[in-house]
Amino acid sequence: AKQVKATVDMQGYETALKLYKLDNGRYPTTEQGLEALVAKPDSGKLAKNWRSGGYIDKGKIAKDPWGNDFLYLSPGVHGDFDITSYGADGEPGGEEYDKDINNWEIE
């Protein structure tokens, strides 16, 4: 169930990131991170058309179901951006419950 929750959360972040890009012409940088979806970035390339209230309904970036931060990389290695949860063990790699969950592998 936690792996499904992580996947659903990632899909929500992907949607929010696409809206951010529509408004601002680019995705947040790695340094700005997913936080750029809830707070207007004040460093790096600024978001000139940042949506009042942000891009996430709850107004905060949730941790993954295991209590760890989602990892965000933009530009990504596998696409415009990469989002990863390291699973139950919180470390790269792993099998079953410890398996990494990556946005580029979501169907």
matplotlib code that plots the C-alpha trace (Angstrom):
import matplotlib.pyplot as plt

x = [0.0, 2.9, 4.4, 1.0, 0.8, 4.3, 3.3, 0.1, 2.0, 4.6, 1.9, 0.4, 3.8, 4.2, 0.9, 1.8, 5.2, 3.6, 1.3, 4.3, 6.0, 2.9, 2.9, 6.6, 8.1, 10.4, 10.5, 11.9, 15.7, 17.1, 18.1, 14.6, 13.2, 9.6, 9.3, 8.9, 5.4, 4.3, 6.5, 7.7, 11.4, 13.5, 16.8, 18.0, 15.7, 12.7, 9.1, 7.6, 4.1, 4.1, 0.5, -0.8, -1.4, 1.0, 0.5, -0.2, -3.6, -2.4, 0.3, 3.2, 5.3, 4.7, 7.4, 7.2, 5.2, 8.3, 8.9, 11.7, 11.9, 11.2, 14.3, 13.9, 16.3, 15.8, 16.9, 16.6, 18.6, 15.5, 13.4, 12.8, 12.7, 13.2, 11.4, 12.5, 11.5, 14.1, 11.4, 11.2, 15.0, 15.6, 18.6, 19.2, 18.4, 16.6, 14.0, 10.4, 9.5, 12.9, 12.6, 13.1, 10.0, 10.9, 8.5, 10.0, 9.0, 5.4, 3.0]
y = [0.0, 2.4, 1.8, 2.6, 5.8, 6.9, 6.3, 8.4, 11.2, 11.2, 11.4, 14.4, 16.1, 15.4, 17.2, 20.1, 20.4, 20.5, 23.3, 25.2, 24.8, 26.0, 29.2, 29.8, 28.3, 25.8, 23.4, 24.3, 23.7, 20.9, 23.6, 25.0, 21.5, 20.5, 23.3, 25.6, 24.1, 25.6, 28.6, 31.1, 30.5, 33.4, 32.2, 30.9, 31.5, 33.2, 32.1, 35.3, 33.8, 31.8, 30.9, 32.6, 29.8, 27.5, 24.2, 21.8, 21.8, 21.1, 23.9, 21.6, 18.9, 15.6, 13.1, 9.7, 7.1, 6.1, 9.6, 10.5, 13.4, 12.6, 13.3, 15.7, 16.3, 18.8, 18.4, 14.8, 11.8, 10.1, 13.1, 16.7, 15.9, 12.8, 12.1, 9.2, 7.5, 5.1, 2.9, 1.4, 1.3, 4.9, 3.8, 3.5, 0.1, -2.7, -5.4, -5.8, -3.2, -1.6, -1.1, 2.4, 4.0, 6.3, 8.5, 7.5, 3.8, 4.6, 3.4]
z = [0.0, 0.7, -2.7, -4.3, -2.2, -3.2, -6.9, -6.5, -4.8, -7.6, -10.2, -8.3, -8.3, -12.0, -12.7, -10.5, -12.2, -15.6, -14.5, -13.1, -16.5, -18.3, -16.1, -16.0, -19.2, -17.3, -14.5, -11.1, -10.8, -8.7, -6.2, -6.0, -5.7, -5.2, -2.7, -5.7, -6.0, -2.7, -2.2, -4.9, -5.6, -4.5, -6.0, -9.3, -12.3, -10.8, -11.6, -13.1, -13.4, -10.2, -9.3, -6.2, -3.7, -5.4, -7.3, -4.4, -2.7, 0.8, 0.6, 1.6, 0.0, 1.8, 2.6, 1.0, 2.9, 4.8, 6.1, 3.7, 1.3, -2.4, -4.5, -7.3, -10.2, -13.0, -15.7, -15.0, -16.3, -17.5, -18.7, -18.0, -14.3, -12.1, -8.9, -6.7, -3.4, -2.1, -0.6, 2.9, 3.5, 2.4, 0.4, -3.4, -4.9, -3.0, -3.7, -2.7, 0.0, -0.3, -4.0, -5.4, -6.9, -9.9, -11.8, -15.2, -14.4, -13.7, -16.4]

ax = plt.figure().add_subplot(projection="3d")
ax.plot(x, y, z, "-o")
ax.set_aspect("equal")
plt.show()
